[in-house]
Amino acid sequence: MRPARWRRSTHLLIGVIVLAAVVIVVALALVLADGGATRSARAVAGTPSPPTAKPAVVPVADTAPKPTLTGLAAALRQPLANPDLGALTGRVTDALTNTQLWEQGSSVPMLPASTNKVLTAGAALLTLDHDARQTTTVVAADQNRQPGVVVLVGGGDPTLSSAPPGSEALYRNAARISDLAQQVRGSGIKVTAIQVDASAFSGPSLAPGWDPADILGGDIAPIEAVMVDAGRIQPLTPESVRSVTPALDAGQALALALGVDPKAVTMATVPMRDGRQLASVQSAPLIDRLNEMMNHSDNVMAECIAREVAVAMGKPASFGGAVDAVTSRLSAAGVDMAGARLMDSSGLSVDDRLTAKTLDEVIATAAGTSQPTMRPLLDLLPIAGGSGTLSDRFVDDQTADAAGWLRAKTGSLTAINTLAGIVTDVGGRVLTFSLMSNNAGPTGRTAIDALAATLRSCGCA
């Protein structure tokens, strides 16, 4: 038997519930009797109005004041005086009107370093579909004459990954050697040897002006039509030493995945692309690969994407053919290519030459209205203080005002610092710019950043 106190508490609780039920019934009756009066009473009680969305990205106004030539020149005078800039050329253009606001030696050919990739990306956007993919296949050799022999056929995708199934690859959404192996196993052929067909690319695998030491330094690999992890020895390490035989390494990676002796891998002596297909995998879409190329300044990806442009334009898939395709496509789009002398499409060659005018015109064309297919180039540029090769720049007291407001492709070689991109100034005006510093001093990189940051903060209208 429960205590009397429990019974009294229970009775009180039941009474409260009954009373609440009566109140609810009465209130419901009032609502049904006079819905309008109830709604009025609720409005008087201060029911909050629905929230309105406040956009996080606000378009710039066409009426924002344009910097004056004299005002901009005066603002740039002090940062230009830094001797560590060495020999500097540059150009600044109003994006809306495509009018030049400032220039210094902008028609003088300079060493561009990786800002050369701006040209590669621009030509790719003009020529190729955003969803274009590169295919790597495995085909069967003549099983009567070469039983058990299959051929790995490269299609120009350097991001093919040797990472094990289920593990992360260096390149996002990369095709996998493991997938090729699984498909080959399903074909029923017992593989005893592998040949590698890299004939999709032609000409030398190293460009004039490249230092072979950069292979060991992790900056480049010989450009071949098939490779894994862009030729890296350590597939998940961005700065890894690269291989001097990337195509052969790709074949050996397939051999390991199939349980074949890597010594049974050789290079095909004739093209084998027409054999019976046993397996195929595709790269990520072009726009994703361009994003990685630009944000991480990936030299191997740049050279391979430029060859995609060459093939689409009916030119050889070689260094010379790629340069010819990129420069001629941009010239047809209205970019002034005078003074351009390029050995590659990545900017690694010390023999490359471009003008600040050409670089700025590529960016200005992307920002303008004449070539809308180039507009995504602006989205591919690293963000100052936020992403890619600019993630750790524009973060000090001198340049932080430009963080988030400036986007640019970087270029860096020994004593070379370059920037080409777009910035919104404090007045809301969008400017395009290119800055090229050759023979720079020890603080050349911070000096060129300070110069670019002035475009954001000067208030030169």
N, C-alpha and C positions, 0 to 999 in steps of 0.2 A: 504494500500500500504506500503510495507516494505522499510526502508531507503536504499539509494544508496550504503552506506557502506556495508550493508549485501549482496547486489548484487555483489559488487566487490569481496568480500571475497569468495563468492560462485563460481564466475568465476575462481578465482585463484585456488581454491581447485579442481575444475573440470579439470583445466589444469594440475595440478600435478598428478591427477589420470590417465589422458590420457598418460602423459609422462611415468609414471611407467608401464603402460600396454605395451607401446612400448618397454621399456627396457626388460620386461619379455618375450615378443614375440621374440625379437632379441636373448636373452640369450638361449631360448628354441631352436631356430633354430641352434645356434652354438653347443648346446649339441647334437642335432640330427645329425648335419653334422660331428661332430668330437668328439664322446664320449670319445675316448682314450685320446685326448688332454685335455679335460675338467677334466677327472679323474686325469691326471698328474698334472694339475694346482692345483687341490684340495689337492693333496698330498704335493705339494710344500708349500701350504698355512699352512701346519702343522695340518692336521686333527688328533685328538688324537687316539691312538691305543686302541682297546678294553681292559677293565680292566681285570686283572687276580685275581682270588680268593686267599686270603691268609688264610690258615686254622687257626682257633683259638686254636685247640687242636693238638699239635704236638706229635707224638709217641716218647717214649723214645728210645734211641739207645742201641742196644745190646752191643755196644762197649764202653759204658760209664764205667769209671774206678770203680772197686769194692773197697770199703773201706778195709783197712788192719786191721787185728785183733789188732795189737798194736796201730794203729792210733785211732781206735774206742774206745778201752779201755782207752786210754789217754784222749780223748775228754769227755768221760762220767764220769771221775774220780771226777771232781768238783761237778756237779749236784748230783752225788750219795752220796756225803758227807753230804747232807742236813739231819739233824737228824729227821726232820718232815716226812721223808719217812718211818720211822719206820722199820719194817721188810720188805725188798723188794727183790723180785725175778723177773727175766726177761730173755728175749731171743730176739736176733736180727738175722734175716736170710736174705741172699741175695736171692731175689725172682727169679732171672734168673737161678741160679745154684742150689738153694735149699741148700746152705751150711751155716752152723752156723757161725756167725761173732762175737757174744758176748753172754755170758750167765752168770747169777748169780743165783744159787740155782734153776735152771729151772725145776728140777725134784721134788721139794718140794711141796707137796699139800698146797694150800693156799685158802682163801675164795675169790671167784671170783666176787661176786656181779653180776651186770647185764651183765658182759662180758660173762656169761653163755649163753646169748641169741645168741652169735655167733655160738655156737654148734647147737642150735635149728634151726636157719636159714639155716645153712649148711646142716643139715639132711633133712630139708624140701625141699631144692633145689635138693638134690640127689634123693628124694623119690617121690615127688608130681609134677604134671604138673603146670606150671606157671599160668594157667588159672583156676586151681581148685577152686571151690566155695562150700560153705557150705549152705545147704538148710534148711529153717524153714518152717514147714507146719502147716495147721489146718485140722484136720480130723473130721468126724462126728462120734459121739458115736452111739450105737445101738438106733435108734430113736423109736423102739418099747418099749425097756426097759427104755431108758433114753431120752425121747423126749426133744428137745431143748438144749441138751448138746453137746458141741464141745470140741475138745482137741487140745491144742497148743503143737506141737511136736518139741522139740529142736533137731537141727542137729549139734550143736557145734559152732554156730556163735554168739560171744559175742557183735558184733558191730550192731546188730539189733537196729534200732533207734525208740524211742518213740516220736521224734519230729513231730509236726503237718505237714500236707501236705503243700508243698511249702516253708517251712522254712529250714534253714540250719541244717545239722546234724553234730555231732562232728567228726564222721568218714566219710571220703570221699566215696561217692557212696554206702553208707550203705543201706541195706534193711530196709523197713519201716513197722512198725506195722499198719500204716494207710492203706497201700496197702493190707495187709492181711485182715483187716476189710472190705475193699471195696469188695474184692473177696467173703468173707463170706456172706455179704449182698446180693450179686448176686446169691448165691446158693439157695435162697428161704427158708432156715431154719430160723425160728424165735428163736434166741439164748436166752436162759434163764440162762444158767450156763456154766462155762468153767473149764476144767481140764487141768493141765499142766503135760506133759510127759517129764521128764528130764533123762530118763533111758539110753540115748546114752552114758553118762559118768558113770563110776563106781568108787567105793572106796570113801575115805574121800574127802571133798570139800576144806579142808585146808591141806597144806603140813607140814610135820615135820620141825620144825625150823622157822615157820612163827609166827609172833607176831600178835594176833588178833587185837591189837591196830592199826595195819596198815590198817584195814578196815575203821576205823574212820579217819585215816590219809589220805585216798584216794589212797593208793598205791596198794591195792589189793581188790578183792571180793572173796567170796567162789566160787570155779570153778564149775559151773553147765552148763548143756548142752544147756540151753536157758536162756538168760538174755537180757536186753535192756541197751544200752549205757555202756556196760561192768560193769554193776551194779551200775552206778552212780545215786545218788539221784537227783543231778542237771545235766540233760543230756548234757548241753552245756558247762559245767565247767570241764576242764581236771583234776583239783585237788579236785574235789568234794568228799565229804564223800561217801563211798560205802554202799550198802545195805547188810544186813546179810542174806536176802532171795531173791536173784536176780531172781530165776526162778519163784517164786510166784509173784514177782513184774511184770515180763513180762506178766504173765497171766492177772494181774490186768490192765496193760496198754492196752491189747487187749479188756478187758471188757469195759473200759472207751470209747475206740474208737467205740465200738458196742452199747453203751448205756445200758450196763448190770451192775447191782450192783456189785462192786468189791468184796463184801462179798460172792458172789456166785462163787468165784474162789477157787479151791482146787487143791492139787497135786494128780495126778493119782497114784493109788496103783499098777497098772499093766501096762506094755508097751501097747501103743495104736497106734503104728506106722502103723498098717495094716488097719486102718479104711478108709472109703471112703474119698478121699482127696477133700477138699473144696477150699483150697487156698495154695499158696506157694510163697516164695520169696527167693532170693539168695544173698549171700554176694558178696563183691567185689572180684576180682581175687586174688589168693594167692600172686602174686608178689607185688600187691598194699598193701595188708595187711602186708606182711613182711616189706615193706618200712616204714609203720607207726609204726610197732612194734620196728624196729631198731632205727629209728630216734627219737621216743618219749619214748623209753625204756618201752613199754607198757607190764606190767607183765601179765595181764589177757589174752591179745592176744597171748603172748608167750606160756602160758600153754595150750590154746585151739589149737594153731597150732601144738604143740608137740603131742597132742592127735590125730590130723589128721594123723601125721606120724605113730603113733602107730596103728591106725585102718588100714592104708594102708599096714602095715607089719604084720597084724594079731595078734596084741598084745592088751591087755586091754586098754581101754581109761581111764586110771587112772594116778596118779602121777608116780607110779612105772612102769606101762606099757610104759608111754611116755619116761621116762628116759632110760629104757631098749632099746626102739626103737631108740632114738637119738644116744646113745653111740654105739650101735651095728652097726648102719648104717655108722657112721663115722669111726669106727674101720675097717669095710669092705672096706672103701675108702683109708685106709692106715694111718689113724691118730692114733698116739700112745695114748691110753686112760689109760695108767698106772697111778695110783694115783687118778683117778677120783672117787669121791664119791658124788653123787648128790641126793638131795631130791626132786628137782623140775626142771623145764625147763626155769625158769625166772631169777634165781639167787637171789631171795629174802630170801631164807632160810639161816639162820646163820650156818646150818650144812653142806652146800655145800662145796666141796673141788675140786679144779682143779689145775693142774700145768701150769706154764708159757709155758712149752714145748708143752703141748696139745693145748693151746690156739693159740700159734704161728703156730703150724702145721696146724690147721684149716685154718688160714688166708693164709699160704703158699700154701696149697693145692688149695685154690680158685685162687691164683695168678699163679699157675703152669699150666702144660698141661695135667696132668694125669686125672683130673676130670673136664672137661669143663663145665658140668652142674652146678658146684659150682661157676663159675666165677662171676655171678651176685651178689654174696655176697659182693664183693668189692664196687659195686655201692650202696649197701644198707647202708654202713657205713656213719655216720655223717661226715661232712666236717669241719675241724678245722676253727673256726672263721666264719663259713658260714651256717651251718644247724643243725637241731636237737639238741641233748644234747651238741653239741660242738659249737653252734652258738654264745655263749658268752664266749668262752674260746679261748686261743691262740690269744688274742687281745691286750695284754700289750706289753711293750717294750722288755721284756725278751723273749717272745715266739712268737711274731707276724710274725717272718720270716717263721714260719711253716704254717701260715694260708693259706688255699687253697692247700697246698702241702701234707698235712697229713689228713688221714681219719681213724677214729677209733671208735669202740664201747666203751662206757664208762661203768664204774661200780662204784656205790657209796652207801655205807652204813656207819653207824657210825664208824669212824676211819678206813674205808676201801676205797681205791681208786685204780681203775684198768683201764687199757687201752689195747686194742688189735686192731691192724690195720696195715696200710700200709703207707709208706712215700717215696717220691722221694727226694733224697739228692741233694745238690747243684751241684754235678757232673753229675746228671741225672741218677743215679742208683736207682732202686726201691728196697726198703727194707721192710720186714715184721717184726712185733715186737709184743711182749706182755710184759706188765709191771704190777706187782701186789704188791701193798703196803698195808700191814695189820698193825694194831696198829699204825696208822699214827698220827702225831701231828696236831696242829691247821692249819698249812699251807700245809697240805699234798697234797691237790689237785693242788695247784700252783706248788708245788715241783715236782710232777709227770709230769705235763705239761712241766716244764722246762727240765726235763730229756728227754721227747719225742721230744721236739723241737730241742734238740741237734743233734738228728739223721738227721734232715734236714740241719742244718747249719755247721756241723763239718768239712766237706771237708776232710774226713779221708782217701782218696785214696792214 
